[in-house]
Amino acid sequence: MEVVELKDIQLPQSMQRVMAREAEAEREKRGKIIAAEGEALSAGKRAEAADVIARHPVAVQLRDLQVLAEIAIERNSTIVFPAQLMDSFRSLKSFVGSEMTGDGREPADHAR
């Protein structure tokens, strides 16, 4: 049995460029696949959120209030709400009460 030892092998520049382009194309391909999978997951979550909002319209108002609170905290601001906000609070109270009772009716202690 003979042992052959290879040292200092240099690939031609053209082959090195081809291999580099192939590796870059593979990285781009994986990146696009990951981005597409992320978009698909995102679309699914948005669809779920839309279903929740369709069943519970007050969810949009709750999200709006969360966003306003986050903005106020970030900017150390005071937010002045329009008068119709009180209607939103009443709707929210009614919604929370019906969720707690589970029957879709307003709780008995709900006062207007």
Steps between C-alpha positions, in 0.01 A plus 500: 500500500629841400425824678458811289508836675366813330614839620414856407232431241373813332175510308491712189350848553208423269406194707530702824263763356250235391504341846458839667203588275342162572539548875354852477205374295434231761506760782261724306270204437491411871441865589206524261349178634531622859347837407211328317433272798497805726252676273276192498503484881435872521206476261354216707529701821341805335211279383454369856501857633242602239277212612524613863423858404202386291360312802587775750506850342605653831838327448593776253427762764707310755792484257466871426513575871810281538674684217411837650634391838825381342540829313435698817761302693763524225458871451414592860178653371149569613224386267166677488216270395191609307162488676393189308764309695254462784275303265799280428552445872136406543528254211816361651338457839203327339729274298714402798189434706348278233826310465508443875139377516545297182143556385547811288276706730609798703565431869216589737703774671566686172383861539481759228 
